[in-house]
């Protein structure tokens, strides 16, 4: 979905710093889904995830299942 179709207010940057201002921004939508966009392209695409999908991603990352992305 185009991020421009979502409200302009309410985006947060839970993972920022040390990357020249390119951050992941998230917004919890009224229906519980979570929108994710690139801060350097605020009118570009936003990925929309269900609460279960976001929970699985965060739990997997905490468990180290995404550590391969760091090497």
C-alpha positions in Angstrom: 0.0 0.0 0.0 1.3 3.5 -0.6 2.4 5.0 2.7 0.9 8.3 1.5 -2.5 6.6 1.9 -1.9 6.3 5.6 -2.0 9.0 8.3 1.1 11.3 8.4 1.1 11.3 12.2 1.8 8.3 14.4 4.9 6.9 12.7 7.7 5.8 15.1 11.4 4.9 14.6 12.0 1.9 16.8 15.3 1.0 15.0 17.3 4.1 14.2 20.8 5.4 14.7 24.1 5.2 13.0 22.9 4.7 9.5 22.8 8.2 8.0 19.2 8.8 8.7 17.8 5.8 6.9 15.4 4.3 9.4 12.6 1.8 9.5 9.4 3.5 10.7 6.4 1.7 12.1 2.8 2.6 12.8 0.1 0.5 14.6 -3.1 0.8 12.6 -6.6 1.1 14.2 -7.4 -2.5 13.3 -4.2 -3.8 15.0 -2.1 -4.3 11.9 1.3 -2.7 11.7 2.6 -0.6 8.8 6.3 -0.5 8.1 8.0 2.1 5.8 11.4 3.5 4.9 12.0 6.9 6.5 13.8 8.2 3.5 10.8 7.5 1.3 7.8 8.5 3.4 5.4 8.5 0.4 6.7 5.2 -1.0 5.4 1.8 -0.2 4.4 0.6 3.2 4.3 -3.1 4.1 1.3 -4.0 6.2 1.5 -6.9 8.7 -1.0 -8.7 10.9 -0.4 -8.7 14.6 0.5 -12.4 14.3 3.1 -11.7 11.6 4.7 -8.9 13.6 4.8 -11.0 16.7 6.4 -13.9 14.8 9.0 -11.6 13.3 9.9 -10.0 16.7 10.0 -13.3 18.5 12.2 -14.8 15.8 14.6 -11.9 15.8 14.8 -12.0 19.6 15.6 -15.8 19.4 18.5 -15.1 16.9 16.7 -16.4 13.8 17.7 -13.2 11.8 21.3 -13.1 13.0 22.5 -14.4 9.6 21.6 -11.0 8.2 24.3 -9.4 10.3 27.2 -11.3 8.8 
